[in-house]
Structure formats: structure tokens, C-alpha cells
Amino acid sequence: MESFVELLKEVNIVQIFILLSAGWMAYSRLDKKIEKIENRMTILEHDMHKLQYDMIEVKTILRMKECCMINDDRQNKKAE
């Protein structure tokens, strides 16, 4: 308890204010950066879902055309 009282005698209000304002500024900058990263992640997730659906569509079209390597050789042998 005595060390706490001695600490309070040595620290003044200006130092406390400076430390708190520096901490607040650092927190607000990090918060803005994290928000930007979250927005980018949302956009990337949307693009990945779109790409996934496009890939499914391409696979379906190629299978319907019966002219690609996606076709299973076993299916062709059964047809013969």
C-alpha cells in the first residue's frame, strides 16, 4: 500500500492524461484497420461463393457436352 501511495505522489495528472490519450489513439487506429480488414474479408467471401457457383456451372456444361476429361472412363465402358 505504501508503494502505491508513493507512486501516486510521483505521477502527475498531465502524465496520466498523455498516457490515456495515446492509448485511446492507438485503439481507435487499430479499430479502423480491423474494420477495413473485415470489409475486405466480406468481399473476398462473396467473390469465393460466386467463383464456386461459376465452377459448378462450368463442370455441368462440360459434362453435358461429353467432351472433357471430367467424364469418368467407367461410365464410357458401361455404355459400350
Secondary structure, DSSP 8 states (H G I E B T S, - for coil): -HHHHHHHHH--HHHHHHHHHHHHHHHHHHHHHHHHHHHHHHHHHHHHHHHHHHHHHHHHHHHHHT-STTS-HHHHHHH-
